[in-house]
Amino acid sequence: MIAVSIDEAKTDLSHLLSCVAAGEEVVISEHGKPVARLVPYLDTLATRVLGLDKGRMWIAEDFNAPLPEEILNSFES
């Protein structure tokens, strides 16, 4: 992991991006406190599989039905 100040990051951004592209992680700090982290970009959309959880969830038939009166009344008190 590489730790730099904001001023160093401004000056050496191209170099830091090269390090990140090579797999390094860069933490940018302001007054000694970390404020940002540069990490390699991963294309997560390519790993998604549609329908992977098919059949694992269900929605109740009365999902959109009005709430019973006793529950509605409890919100008003």
PDB file with one MODEL, atoms N, CA, C and O in Angstrom:
MODEL        1
ATOM      1  N   MET A   1       0.843  -1.173   0.000  1.00  0.00           N
ATOM      2  CA  MET A   1       0.000   0.000   0.000  1.00  0.00           C
ATOM      3  C   MET A   1       0.889   1.237   0.000  1.00  0.00           C
ATOM      4  O   MET A   1       1.900   1.295   0.701  1.00  0.00           O
ATOM      5  N   ILE A   2       0.501   2.208  -0.786  1.00  0.00           N
ATOM      6  CA  ILE A   2       1.225   3.470  -0.879  1.00  0.00           C
ATOM      7  C   ILE A   2       0.375   4.538  -0.208  1.00  0.00           C
ATOM      8  O   ILE A   2      -0.817   4.652  -0.495  1.00  0.00           O
ATOM      9  N   ALA A   3       0.978   5.325   0.687  1.00  0.00           N
ATOM     10  CA  ALA A   3       0.270   6.406   1.364  1.00  0.00           C
ATOM     11  C   ALA A   3       0.888   7.729   0.935  1.00  0.00           C
ATOM     12  O   ALA A   3       2.104   7.908   1.012  1.00  0.00           O
ATOM     13  N   VAL A   4       0.041   8.662   0.480  1.00  0.00           N
ATOM     14  CA  VAL A   4       0.521   9.966   0.029  1.00  0.00           C
ATOM     15  C   VAL A   4      -0.406  11.065   0.527  1.00  0.00           C
ATOM     16  O   VAL A   4      -1.559  10.813   0.876  1.00  0.00           O
ATOM     17  N   SER A   5       0.113  12.283   0.553  1.00  0.00           N
ATOM     18  CA  SER A   5      -0.718  13.441   0.891  1.00  0.00           C
ATOM     19  C   SER A   5      -1.446  13.904  -0.372  1.00  0.00           C
ATOM     20  O   SER A   5      -1.156  13.449  -1.479  1.00  0.00           O
ATOM     21  N   ILE A   6      -2.382  14.802  -0.181  1.00  0.00           N
ATOM     22  CA  ILE A   6      -3.130  15.334  -1.327  1.00  0.00           C
ATOM     23  C   ILE A   6      -2.179  16.056  -2.282  1.00  0.00           C
ATOM     24  O   ILE A   6      -2.298  15.911  -3.499  1.00  0.00           O
ATOM     25  N   ASP A   7      -1.231  16.836  -1.738  1.00  0.00           N
ATOM     26  CA  ASP A   7      -0.281  17.555  -2.592  1.00  0.00           C
ATOM     27  C   ASP A   7       0.564  16.587  -3.414  1.00  0.00           C
ATOM     28  O   ASP A   7       0.802  16.822  -4.599  1.00  0.00           O
ATOM     29  N   GLU A   8       1.022  15.492  -2.788  1.00  0.00           N
ATOM     30  CA  GLU A   8       1.796  14.488  -3.520  1.00  0.00           C
ATOM     31  C   GLU A   8       0.938  13.827  -4.601  1.00  0.00           C
ATOM     32  O   GLU A   8       1.418  13.551  -5.701  1.00  0.00           O
ATOM     33  N   ALA A   9      -0.322  13.579  -4.281  1.00  0.00           N
ATOM     34  CA  ALA A   9      -1.216  12.943  -5.251  1.00  0.00           C
ATOM     35  C   ALA A   9      -1.433  13.852  -6.461  1.00  0.00           C
ATOM     36  O   ALA A   9      -1.475  13.380  -7.597  1.00  0.00           O
ATOM     37  N   LYS A  10      -1.571  15.152  -6.214  1.00  0.00           N
ATOM     38  CA  LYS A  10      -1.735  16.093  -7.318  1.00  0.00           C
ATOM     39  C   LYS A  10      -0.507  16.095  -8.225  1.00  0.00           C
ATOM     40  O   LYS A  10      -0.615  16.107  -9.451  1.00  0.00           O
ATOM     41  N   THR A  11       0.652  16.082  -7.592  1.00  0.00           N
ATOM     42  CA  THR A  11       1.907  16.159  -8.340  1.00  0.00           C
ATOM     43  C   THR A  11       2.186  14.885  -9.121  1.00  0.00           C
ATOM     44  O   THR A  11       2.614  14.941 -10.273  1.00  0.00           O
ATOM     45  N   ASP A  12       1.944  13.733  -8.496  1.00  0.00           N
ATOM     46  CA  ASP A  12       2.347  12.451  -9.085  1.00  0.00           C
ATOM     47  C   ASP A  12       1.169  11.566  -9.480  1.00  0.00           C
ATOM     48  O   ASP A  12       1.269  10.342  -9.400  1.00  0.00           O
ATOM     49  N   LEU A  13       0.063  12.157  -9.902  1.00  0.00           N
ATOM     50  CA  LEU A  13      -1.119  11.361 -10.208  1.00  0.00           C
ATOM     51  C   LEU A  13      -0.855  10.309 -11.275  1.00  0.00           C
ATOM     52  O   LEU A  13      -1.297   9.169 -11.135  1.00  0.00           O
ATOM     53  N   SER A  14      -0.149  10.666 -12.329  1.00  0.00           N
ATOM     54  CA  SER A  14       0.129   9.695 -13.396  1.00  0.00           C
ATOM     55  C   SER A  14       0.908   8.500 -12.863  1.00  0.00           C
ATOM     56  O   SER A  14       0.604   7.355 -13.197  1.00  0.00           O
ATOM     57  N   HIS A  15       1.910   8.767 -12.036  1.00  0.00           N
ATOM     58  CA  HIS A  15       2.707   7.682 -11.455  1.00  0.00           C
ATOM     59  C   HIS A  15       1.845   6.822 -10.522  1.00  0.00           C
ATOM     60  O   HIS A  15       1.929   5.594 -10.546  1.00  0.00           O
ATOM     61  N   LEU A  16       1.027   7.472  -9.710  1.00  0.00           N
ATOM     62  CA  LEU A  16       0.169   6.721  -8.782  1.00  0.00           C
ATOM     63  C   LEU A  16      -0.822   5.842  -9.545  1.00  0.00           C
ATOM     64  O   LEU A  16      -1.091   4.711  -9.139  1.00  0.00           O
ATOM     65  N   LEU A  17      -1.361   6.358 -10.641  1.00  0.00           N
ATOM     66  CA  LEU A  17      -2.287   5.552 -11.447  1.00  0.00           C
ATOM     67  C   LEU A  17      -1.586   4.353 -12.072  1.00  0.00           C
ATOM     68  O   LEU A  17      -2.184   3.287 -12.217  1.00  0.00           O
ATOM     69  N   SER A  18      -0.329   4.522 -12.438  1.00  0.00           N
ATOM     70  CA  SER A  18       0.447   3.387 -12.953  1.00  0.00           C
ATOM     71  C   SER A  18       0.614   2.320 -11.872  1.00  0.00           C
ATOM     72  O   SER A  18       0.512   1.124 -12.143  1.00  0.00           O
ATOM     73  N   CYS A  19       0.871   2.768 -10.648  1.00  0.00           N
ATOM     74  CA  CYS A  19       1.009   1.831  -9.524  1.00  0.00           C
ATOM     75  C   CYS A  19      -0.304   1.102  -9.272  1.00  0.00           C
ATOM     76  O   CYS A  19      -0.311  -0.106  -9.032  1.00  0.00           O
ATOM     77  N   VAL A  20      -1.420   1.834  -9.325  1.00  0.00           N
ATOM     78  CA  VAL A  20      -2.729   1.225  -9.114  1.00  0.00           C
ATOM     79  C   VAL A  20      -3.025   0.214 -10.213  1.00  0.00           C
ATOM     80  O   VAL A  20      -3.548  -0.866  -9.938  1.00  0.00           O
ATOM     81  N   ALA A  21      -2.694   0.554 -11.450  1.00  0.00           N
ATOM     82  CA  ALA A  21      -2.918  -0.368 -12.569  1.00  0.00           C
ATOM     83  C   ALA A  21      -2.108  -1.648 -12.397  1.00  0.00           C
ATOM     84  O   ALA A  21      -2.490  -2.706 -12.897  1.00  0.00           O
ATOM     85  N   ALA A  22      -0.982  -1.541 -11.683  1.00  0.00           N
ATOM     86  CA  ALA A  22      -0.137  -2.717 -11.442  1.00  0.00           C
ATOM     87  C   ALA A  22      -0.607  -3.517 -10.231  1.00  0.00           C
ATOM     88  O   ALA A  22       0.000  -4.528  -9.876  1.00  0.00           O
ATOM     89  N   GLY A  23      -1.707  -3.057  -9.585  1.00  0.00           N
ATOM     90  CA  GLY A  23      -2.261  -3.822  -8.479  1.00  0.00           C
ATOM     91  C   GLY A  23      -2.062  -3.214  -7.112  1.00  0.00           C
ATOM     92  O   GLY A  23      -2.560  -3.755  -6.124  1.00  0.00           O
ATOM     93  N   GLU A  24      -1.350  -2.103  -7.022  1.00  0.00           N
ATOM     94  CA  GLU A  24      -1.132  -1.438  -5.734  1.00  0.00           C
ATOM     95  C   GLU A  24      -2.390  -0.705  -5.286  1.00  0.00           C
ATOM     96  O   GLU A  24      -3.273  -0.406  -6.090  1.00  0.00           O
ATOM     97  N   GLU A  25      -2.453  -0.424  -4.001  1.00  0.00           N
ATOM     98  CA  GLU A  25      -3.523   0.392  -3.440  1.00  0.00           C
ATOM     99  C   GLU A  25      -2.874   1.679  -2.951  1.00  0.00           C
ATOM    100  O   GLU A  25      -1.813   1.640  -2.328  1.00  0.00           O
ATOM    101  N   VAL A  26      -3.508   2.827  -3.229  1.00  0.00           N
ATOM    102  CA  VAL A  26      -2.967   4.121  -2.827  1.00  0.00           C
ATOM    103  C   VAL A  26      -3.967   4.793  -1.892  1.00  0.00           C
ATOM    104  O   VAL A  26      -5.146   4.929  -2.219  1.00  0.00           O
ATOM    105  N   VAL A  27      -3.483   5.209  -0.730  1.00  0.00           N
ATOM    106  CA  VAL A  27      -4.320   5.930   0.228  1.00  0.00           C
ATOM    107  C   VAL A  27      -3.875   7.386   0.221  1.00  0.00           C
ATOM    108  O   VAL A  27      -2.694   7.684   0.401  1.00  0.00           O
ATOM    109  N   ILE A  28      -4.835   8.297   0.012  1.00  0.00           N
ATOM    110  CA  ILE A  28      -4.557   9.729  -0.017  1.00  0.00           C
ATOM    111  C   ILE A  28      -5.037  10.331   1.295  1.00  0.00           C
ATOM    112  O   ILE A  28      -6.181  10.136   1.705  1.00  0.00           O
ATOM    113  N   SER A  29      -4.138  11.069   1.948  1.00  0.00           N
ATOM    114  CA  SER A  29      -4.450  11.639   3.258  1.00  0.00           C
ATOM    115  C   SER A  29      -4.429  13.157   3.228  1.00  0.00           C
ATOM    116  O   SER A  29      -3.726  13.772   2.427  1.00  0.00           O
ATOM    117  N   GLU A  30      -5.213  13.745   4.116  1.00  0.00           N
ATOM    118  CA  GLU A  30      -5.217  15.192   4.307  1.00  0.00           C
ATOM    119  C   GLU A  30      -4.983  15.446   5.792  1.00  0.00           C
ATOM    120  O   GLU A  30      -5.758  14.996   6.636  1.00  0.00           O
ATOM    121  N   HIS A  31      -3.919  16.165   6.101  1.00  0.00           N
ATOM    122  CA  HIS A  31      -3.530  16.430   7.489  1.00  0.00           C
ATOM    123  C   HIS A  31      -3.371  15.132   8.276  1.00  0.00           C
ATOM    124  O   HIS A  31      -3.734  15.068   9.450  1.00  0.00           O
ATOM    125  N   GLY A  32      -2.834  14.108   7.639  1.00  0.00           N
ATOM    126  CA  GLY A  32      -2.561  12.848   8.311  1.00  0.00           C
ATOM    127  C   GLY A  32      -3.742  11.901   8.421  1.00  0.00           C
ATOM    128  O   GLY A  32      -3.592  10.795   8.941  1.00  0.00           O
ATOM    129  N   LYS A  33      -4.921  12.309   7.940  1.00  0.00           N
ATOM    130  CA  LYS A  33      -6.109  11.454   8.014  1.00  0.00           C
ATOM    131  C   LYS A  33      -6.475  10.960   6.613  1.00  0.00           C
ATOM    132  O   LYS A  33      -6.589  11.769   5.692  1.00  0.00           O
ATOM    133  N   PRO A  34      -6.659   9.657   6.436  1.00  0.00           N
ATOM    134  CA  PRO A  34      -7.034   9.133   5.122  1.00  0.00           C
ATOM    135  C   PRO A  34      -8.381   9.687   4.658  1.00  0.00           C
ATOM    136  O   PRO A  34      -9.347   9.709   5.420  1.00  0.00           O
ATOM    137  N   VAL A  35      -8.434  10.132   3.408  1.00  0.00           N
ATOM    138  CA  VAL A  35      -9.684  10.657   2.850  1.00  0.00           C
ATOM    139  C   VAL A  35     -10.124   9.926   1.591  1.00  0.00           C
ATOM    140  O   VAL A  35     -11.287  10.011   1.197  1.00  0.00           O
ATOM    141  N   ALA A  36      -9.192   9.203   0.953  1.00  0.00           N
ATOM    142  CA  ALA A  36      -9.560   8.504  -0.282  1.00  0.00           C
ATOM    143  C   ALA A  36      -8.625   7.316  -0.478  1.00  0.00           C
ATOM    144  O   ALA A  36      -7.516   7.256   0.054  1.00  0.00           O
ATOM    145  N   ARG A  37      -9.133   6.376  -1.272  1.00  0.00           N
ATOM    146  CA  ARG A  37      -8.346   5.192  -1.585  1.00  0.00           C
ATOM    147  C   ARG A  37      -8.467   4.920  -3.076  1.00  0.00           C
ATOM    148  O   ARG A  37      -9.576   4.833  -3.604  1.00  0.00           O
ATOM    149  N   LEU A  38      -7.353   4.788  -3.747  1.00  0.00           N
ATOM    150  CA  LEU A  38      -7.341   4.431  -5.166  1.00  0.00           C
ATOM    151  C   LEU A  38      -7.065   2.939  -5.278  1.00  0.00           C
ATOM    152  O   LEU A  38      -6.070   2.437  -4.754  1.00  0.00           O
ATOM    153  N   VAL A  39      -7.944   2.250  -5.959  1.00  0.00           N
ATOM    154  CA  VAL A  39      -7.791   0.802  -6.156  1.00  0.00           C
ATOM    155  C   VAL A  39      -8.010   0.497  -7.627  1.00  0.00           C
ATOM    156  O   VAL A  39      -8.638   1.289  -8.329  1.00  0.00           O
ATOM    157  N   PRO A  40      -7.508  -0.631  -8.110  1.00  0.00           N
ATOM    158  CA  PRO A  40      -7.717  -0.982  -9.518  1.00  0.00           C
ATOM    159  C   PRO A  40      -9.203  -1.121  -9.842  1.00  0.00           C
ATOM    160  O   PRO A  40      -9.983  -1.616  -9.028  1.00  0.00           O
ATOM    161  N   TYR A  41      -9.578  -0.684 -11.023  1.00  0.00           N
ATOM    162  CA  TYR A  41     -10.957  -0.804 -11.486  1.00  0.00           C
ATOM    163  C   TYR A  41     -11.215  -2.241 -11.921  1.00  0.00           C
ATOM    164  O   TYR A  41     -10.458  -2.810 -12.708  1.00  0.00           O
ATOM    165  N   LEU A  42     -12.288  -2.817 -11.404  1.00  0.00           N
ATOM    166  CA  LEU A  42     -12.671  -4.172 -11.789  1.00  0.00           C
ATOM    167  C   LEU A  42     -14.002  -4.118 -12.512  1.00  0.00           C
ATOM    168  O   LEU A  42     -14.949  -3.506 -12.017  1.00  0.00           O
ATOM    169  N   ASP A  43     -14.088  -4.735 -13.651  1.00  0.00           N
ATOM    170  CA  ASP A  43     -15.336  -4.756 -14.416  1.00  0.00           C
ATOM    171  C   ASP A  43     -16.231  -5.849 -13.837  1.00  0.00           C
ATOM    172  O   ASP A  43     -16.174  -7.001 -14.266  1.00  0.00           O
ATOM    173  N   THR A  44     -17.055  -5.477 -12.861  1.00  0.00           N
ATOM    174  CA  THR A  44     -17.892  -6.459 -12.182  1.00  0.00           C
ATOM    175  C   THR A  44     -19.101  -6.878 -13.008  1.00  0.00           C
ATOM    176  O   THR A  44     -19.697  -7.919 -12.732  1.00  0.00           O
ATOM    177  N   LEU A  45     -19.471  -6.101 -14.002  1.00  0.00           N
ATOM    178  CA  LEU A  45     -20.645  -6.454 -14.792  1.00  0.00           C
ATOM    179  C   LEU A  45     -20.433  -7.750 -15.564  1.00  0.00           C
ATOM    180  O   LEU A  45     -21.388  -8.482 -15.823  1.00  0.00           O
ATOM    181  N   ALA A  46     -19.209  -8.032 -15.925  1.00  0.00           N
ATOM    182  CA  ALA A  46     -18.933  -9.236 -16.699  1.00  0.00           C
ATOM    183  C   ALA A  46     -19.143 -10.512 -15.888  1.00  0.00           C
ATOM    184  O   ALA A  46     -19.344 -11.578 -16.469  1.00  0.00           O
ATOM    185  N   THR A  47     -19.100 -10.423 -14.546  1.00  0.00           N
ATOM    186  CA  THR A  47     -19.218 -11.613 -13.714  1.00  0.00           C
ATOM    187  C   THR A  47     -20.654 -11.895 -13.280  1.00  0.00           C
ATOM    188  O   THR A  47     -20.915 -12.920 -12.650  1.00  0.00           O
ATOM    189  N   ARG A  48     -21.579 -11.013 -13.604  1.00  0.00           N
ATOM    190  CA  ARG A  48     -22.969 -11.217 -13.186  1.00  0.00           C
ATOM    191  C   ARG A  48     -23.650 -12.271 -14.057  1.00  0.00           C
ATOM    192  O   ARG A  48     -23.427 -12.343 -15.265  1.00  0.00           O
ATOM    193  N   VAL A  49     -24.482 -13.079 -13.416  1.00  0.00           N
ATOM    194  CA  VAL A  49     -25.233 -14.098 -14.131  1.00  0.00           C
ATOM    195  C   VAL A  49     -26.709 -13.881 -13.814  1.00  0.00           C
ATOM    196  O   VAL A  49     -27.121 -13.981 -12.659  1.00  0.00           O
ATOM    197  N   LEU A  50     -27.499 -13.586 -14.834  1.00  0.00           N
ATOM    198  CA  LEU A  50     -28.920 -13.359 -14.620  1.00  0.00           C
ATOM    199  C   LEU A  50     -29.621 -14.656 -14.240  1.00  0.00           C
ATOM    200  O   LEU A  50     -29.314 -15.720 -14.778  1.00  0.00           O
ATOM    201  N   GLY A  51     -30.561 -14.559 -13.315  1.00  0.00           N
ATOM    202  CA  GLY A  51     -31.349 -15.711 -12.923  1.00  0.00           C
ATOM    203  C   GLY A  51     -30.671 -16.626 -11.925  1.00  0.00           C
ATOM    204  O   GLY A  51     -31.167 -17.719 -11.654  1.00  0.00           O
ATOM    205  N   LEU A  52     -29.554 -16.202 -11.378  1.00  0.00           N
ATOM    206  CA  LEU A  52     -28.795 -17.040 -10.456  1.00  0.00           C
ATOM    207  C   LEU A  52     -29.603 -17.386  -9.203  1.00  0.00           C
ATOM    208  O   LEU A  52     -29.460 -18.484  -8.664  1.00  0.00           O
ATOM    209  N   ASP A  53     -30.446 -16.469  -8.735  1.00  0.00           N
ATOM    210  CA  ASP A  53     -31.243 -16.692  -7.526  1.00  0.00           C
ATOM    211  C   ASP A  53     -32.699 -17.042  -7.828  1.00  0.00           C
ATOM    212  O   ASP A  53     -33.556 -16.926  -6.951  1.00  0.00           O
ATOM    213  N   LYS A  54     -32.982 -17.462  -9.037  1.00  0.00           N
ATOM    214  CA  LYS A  54     -34.349 -17.785  -9.403  1.00  0.00           C
ATOM    215  C   LYS A  54     -34.898 -18.882  -8.485  1.00  0.00           C
ATOM    216  O   LYS A  54     -34.256 -19.908  -8.263  1.00  0.00           O
ATOM    217  N   GLY A  55     -36.105 -18.636  -7.959  1.00  0.00           N
ATOM    218  CA  GLY A  55     -36.748 -19.602  -7.085  1.00  0.00           C
ATOM    219  C   GLY A  55     -36.357 -19.486  -5.623  1.00  0.00           C
ATOM    220  O   GLY A  55     -36.872 -20.237  -4.794  1.00  0.00           O
ATOM    221  N   ARG A  56     -35.469 -18.577  -5.284  1.00  0.00           N
ATOM    222  CA  ARG A  56     -35.023 -18.428  -3.900  1.00  0.00           C
ATOM    223  C   ARG A  56     -35.826 -17.382  -3.135  1.00  0.00           C
ATOM    224  O   ARG A  56     -35.712 -17.295  -1.912  1.00  0.00           O
ATOM    225  N   MET A  57     -36.627 -16.596  -3.825  1.00  0.00           N
ATOM    226  CA  MET A  57     -37.411 -15.546  -3.183  1.00  0.00           C
ATOM    227  C   MET A  57     -38.874 -15.687  -3.562  1.00  0.00           C
ATOM    228  O   MET A  57     -39.218 -16.314  -4.564  1.00  0.00           O
ATOM    229  N   TRP A  58     -39.717 -15.098  -2.750  1.00  0.00           N
ATOM    230  CA  TRP A  58     -41.131 -15.060  -3.072  1.00  0.00           C
ATOM    231  C   TRP A  58     -41.722 -13.782  -2.511  1.00  0.00           C
ATOM    232  O   TRP A  58     -41.198 -13.210  -1.555  1.00  0.00           O
ATOM    233  N   ILE A  59     -42.807 -13.344  -3.106  1.00  0.00           N
ATOM    234  CA  ILE A  59     -43.532 -12.163  -2.646  1.00  0.00           C
ATOM    235  C   ILE A  59     -44.940 -12.602  -2.302  1.00  0.00           C
ATOM    236  O   ILE A  59     -45.619 -13.243  -3.105  1.00  0.00           O
ATOM    237  N   ALA A  60     -45.368 -12.254  -1.110  1.00  0.00           N
ATOM    238  CA  ALA A  60     -46.697 -12.652  -0.645  1.00  0.00           C
ATOM    239  C   ALA A  60     -47.779 -12.085  -1.566  1.00  0.00           C
ATOM    240  O   ALA A  60     -47.631 -10.996  -2.120  1.00  0.00           O
ATOM    241  N   GLU A  61     -48.857 -12.833  -1.717  1.00  0.00           N
ATOM    242  CA  GLU A  61     -49.969 -12.398  -2.573  1.00  0.00           C
ATOM    243  C   GLU A  61     -50.548 -11.063  -2.109  1.00  0.00           C
ATOM    244  O   GLU A  61     -50.986 -10.256  -2.929  1.00  0.00           O
ATOM    245  N   ASP A  62     -50.552 -10.828  -0.788  1.00  0.00           N
ATOM    246  CA  ASP A  62     -51.146  -9.602  -0.253  1.00  0.00           C
ATOM    247  C   ASP A  62     -50.099  -8.514   0.005  1.00  0.00           C
ATOM    248  O   ASP A  62     -50.309  -7.646   0.852  1.00  0.00           O
ATOM    249  N   PHE A  63     -48.993  -8.553  -0.703  1.00  0.00           N
ATOM    250  CA  PHE A  63     -47.904  -7.607  -0.491  1.00  0.00           C
ATOM    251  C   PHE A  63     -48.377  -6.155  -0.572  1.00  0.00           C
ATOM    252  O   PHE A  63     -47.990  -5.336   0.262  1.00  0.00           O
ATOM    253  N   ASN A  64     -49.194  -5.831  -1.547  1.00  0.00           N
ATOM    254  CA  ASN A  64     -49.669  -4.458  -1.744  1.00  0.00           C
ATOM    255  C   ASN A  64     -51.016  -4.184  -1.091  1.00  0.00           C
ATOM    256  O   ASN A  64     -51.593  -3.116  -1.299  1.00  0.00           O
ATOM    257  N   ALA A  65     -51.521  -5.116  -0.316  1.00  0.00           N
ATOM    258  CA  ALA A  65     -52.821  -4.931   0.329  1.00  0.00           C
ATOM    259  C   ALA A  65     -52.708  -3.868   1.430  1.00  0.00           C
ATOM    260  O   ALA A  65     -51.643  -3.696   2.023  1.00  0.00           O
ATOM    261  N   PRO A  66     -53.801  -3.163   1.696  1.00  0.00           N
ATOM    262  CA  PRO A  66     -53.780  -2.176   2.777  1.00  0.00           C
ATOM    263  C   PRO A  66     -53.475  -2.846   4.121  1.00  0.00           C
ATOM    264  O   PRO A  66     -53.808  -4.011   4.339  1.00  0.00           O
ATOM    265  N   LEU A  67     -52.839  -2.090   5.009  1.00  0.00           N
ATOM    266  CA  LEU A  67     -52.538  -2.609   6.344  1.00  0.00           C
ATOM    267  C   LEU A  67     -53.808  -2.714   7.169  1.00  0.00           C
ATOM    268  O   LEU A  67     -54.753  -1.957   6.944  1.00  0.00           O
ATOM    269  N   PRO A  68     -53.848  -3.639   8.120  1.00  0.00           N
ATOM    270  CA  PRO A  68     -55.005  -3.729   9.015  1.00  0.00           C
ATOM    271  C   PRO A  68     -55.147  -2.448   9.845  1.00  0.00           C
ATOM    272  O   PRO A  68     -54.165  -1.748  10.094  1.00  0.00           O
ATOM    273  N   GLU A  69     -56.365  -2.156  10.263  1.00  0.00           N
ATOM    274  CA  GLU A  69     -56.673  -0.930  10.998  1.00  0.00           C
ATOM    275  C   GLU A  69     -55.823  -0.771  12.266  1.00  0.00           C
ATOM    276  O   GLU A  69     -55.364   0.331  12.568  1.00  0.00           O
ATOM    277  N   GLU A  70     -55.609  -1.885  13.022  1.00  0.00           N
ATOM    278  CA  GLU A  70     -54.844  -1.761  14.273  1.00  0.00           C
ATOM    279  C   GLU A  70     -53.394  -1.334  14.023  1.00  0.00           C
ATOM    280  O   GLU A  70     -52.803  -0.633  14.844  1.00  0.00           O
ATOM    281  N   ILE A  71     -52.834  -1.746  12.913  1.00  0.00           N
ATOM    282  CA  ILE A  71     -51.466  -1.317  12.580  1.00  0.00           C
ATOM    283  C   ILE A  71     -51.463   0.126  12.133  1.00  0.00           C
ATOM    284  O   ILE A  71     -50.595   0.897  12.543  1.00  0.00           O
ATOM    285  N   LEU A  72     -52.434   0.518  11.284  1.00  0.00           N
ATOM    286  CA  LEU A  72     -52.527   1.909  10.850  1.00  0.00           C
ATOM    287  C   LEU A  72     -52.709   2.841  12.044  1.00  0.00           C
ATOM    288  O   LEU A  72     -52.102   3.911  12.097  1.00  0.00           O
ATOM    289  N   ASN A  73     -53.537   2.440  12.993  1.00  0.00           N
ATOM    290  CA  ASN A  73     -53.775   3.261  14.184  1.00  0.00           C
ATOM    291  C   ASN A  73     -52.519   3.426  15.026  1.00  0.00           C
ATOM    292  O   ASN A  73     -52.319   4.474  15.639  1.00  0.00           O
ATOM    293  N   SER A  74     -51.667   2.399  15.062  1.00  0.00           N
ATOM    294  CA  SER A  74     -50.452   2.499  15.871  1.00  0.00           C
ATOM    295  C   SER A  74     -49.484   3.538  15.294  1.00  0.00           C
ATOM    296  O   SER A  74     -48.675   4.092  16.038  1.00  0.00           O
ATOM    297  N   PHE A  75     -49.548   3.812  13.989  1.00  0.00           N
ATOM    298  CA  PHE A  75     -48.699   4.859  13.411  1.00  0.00           C
ATOM    299  C   PHE A  75     -49.187   6.240  13.810  1.00  0.00           C
ATOM    300  O   PHE A  75     -48.391   7.177  13.879  1.00  0.00           O
ATOM    301  N   GLU A  76     -50.455   6.382  14.071  1.00  0.00           N
ATOM    302  CA  GLU A  76     -51.022   7.694  14.379  1.00  0.00           C
ATOM    303  C   GLU A  76     -50.941   8.047  15.859  1.00  0.00           C
ATOM    304  O   GLU A  76     -51.152   9.203  16.228  1.00  0.00           O
ATOM    305  N   SER A  77     -50.640   7.077  16.706  1.00  0.00           N
ATOM    306  CA  SER A  77     -50.603   7.389  18.145  1.00  0.00           C
ATOM    307  C   SER A  77     -49.222   7.717  18.630  1.00  0.00           C
ATOM    308  O   SER A  77     -49.034   7.999  19.814  1.00  0.00           O
TER     309      SER A  77
ENDMDL
END
